[in-house]
Amino acid sequence: MGGQIIDATIIAAPRQKFTLEEKATIRDGDTPENWSPAKRVQKDRDARWTLKRGRAKPKPEGNQCQAIQIAVPIFGYKSHIGIDRRHGLIRRSTVTDAAQHDSRSFAGLLDPENTASRVWADTAYRTKRNLEVLERRGLSERIQFRRAPRRELSEPQAKANATRARIRSGIEHVFAVQKHRMALFVRTIGLDRAQVKIGMANLAYNFTRLAWLSARAAPA
């Protein structure tokens, strides 16, 4: 009853070595003709390269210490999930290749059984299509505002982003548990197997989360 939070994270997979011609063929949805049957089942043609962007703070020099933007190339898949704000359980999920934009899976992650109207997400989900989906379903958007190029956010937008970020950050706990405690890594080949692998990790997280919630609610 507390609303829902949506986000995505990249799950790494073993890097594949392809020639430029093979990459072009795979990108078009085909398989190189010279591949043997054995090679066809050993090569992951569904995973993709993408850039994971972030910020790093350099060592302070004098009075100036500005964060610098970094981009790390990662090969693998992308896990999209939606959790409920009140209990933090994964309610909806899907898996795509790592190159697919987060916002494309937004509509399918909305939980129709969540009785609250508010939906939190980061700036990647603030698109016209997603806002229209929320309006049609009678949901209240709490998506963080995106800064226009060469322009700063207004003061109300900046304050709203700070408030929304505190709530939205709750979904990062799920990804931290899966990547660090579970050491989630896709070693299988193909999207179908990756969906099962990540789906089992989601199920395992829900089991441990449910156990924690049950112990917390139990009387002393």
Residue, then its C-alpha position, 0 to 999 in steps of 0.5 A: m500500500g506504499g507505492q512502488i519503485i522501479d529501476a534496472t541494473i546491469i548483470a555482467a556475463p562472460r565477454q564474447k570475442f567476435t570479429l567486426e563482420e560477426k558483430a554486424t551479422i549478430r546485430d542484424g539478428d542472424t548467425p555467421e554462416n561459417w560457425s559450426p554447430a558446436k560454436r553456435v551453442q557456445k557463443d552468447r548472441d543475446a548479450r550486448w555491450t553497454l556503458k555504465r555511467g557514473r561519477a568519481k571524486p578525485k583526490p582534493e587539490g587545494n580547495q577544488c574537488q569536482a566529481i568527474q564523469i566516468a563510463v565503464p563498458i560492460f557486457g551482459y544483460k539488464s535486470h529490470i525490477g519493480i518493488d513495493r515501497r512498504h516491504g521491499l519485495i520484488r513484485r514484477s521483473t523482466v530481463t533484456d540485453a544490457a543495451q536496451h534503455d531502461s524506460r522501454s520496460f517501464a509499463g510492464l513493471l507496473d504492479p496492478e495489485n499495488t493499491a497506492s498510486r505513487v511510482w518512483a523512478d530515476t531520470a531515465y524513466r522520465t519520457k513522454r510515453n511513460l508519463e502517458v502510461l501513468e496518467r492512463r492508469g491513474l497513477s501519480e508519478r514520482i519520477q526524478f526530473r531531468r536537467a535540460p542541456r546547459r540548463e540547471l533544474s529549478e529550485p522546486q525541481a531540485k528539492a523534489n529530486a532530493t526527496r524522491a531520491r531518498i525514497r527511490s534509493g530503497i531499490e538499490h538495496v536489492f541490487a546490492v544484495q544480489k551483486h555482492r552477497m549473491a555474487l550474481f553473474v550470468r554464466t549461461i548462454g542466451l536470453d532465455r537462460a539469463q531470464v531463469k538465472i536472474g529470475m531465480a536470484n529474484l526469488a531467492y532475494n524475496f525468500t530472504r526478505l520475507a524471512w527478515l520481515s517475518a522475524r521483524a514482525a514476530p512478537a518478542 
